[in-house]
Amino acid sequence: MKEFEVEITETLQRTVVIRAGSRAEAEVLAEEMWNSEEFVLGAEDFVGAEKERMRWSGDKFLHRVRNF
C-alpha cells in the first residue's frame, strides 16, 4: 500500500466589535486581544475548508491540486 500526502486547511472566522478611536487602533487592539487569548475561535466559527493534493512525478514535486 502506498502513502500519499493530502493537506487540509480549515478556516475559522469571527467578527468582533472593538471600541477604539480609529480603525487602525481597533485592529491593533483586536490583535492584542487575540494574542492574549481573549478570543478563542472554535467549531462554531468554522467557515470553510480546502483540500490540497500534492502532485509528484517519481521523487520530483510538481504542484498542488486544490479542492480536488
Secondary structure as UniProt FT lines:
FT   STRAND          6..12
FT   HELIX           23..35
FT   TURN            36..37
FT   HELIX           43..45
FT   STRAND          46..57
FT   TURN            58..59
FT   STRAND          60..66
//
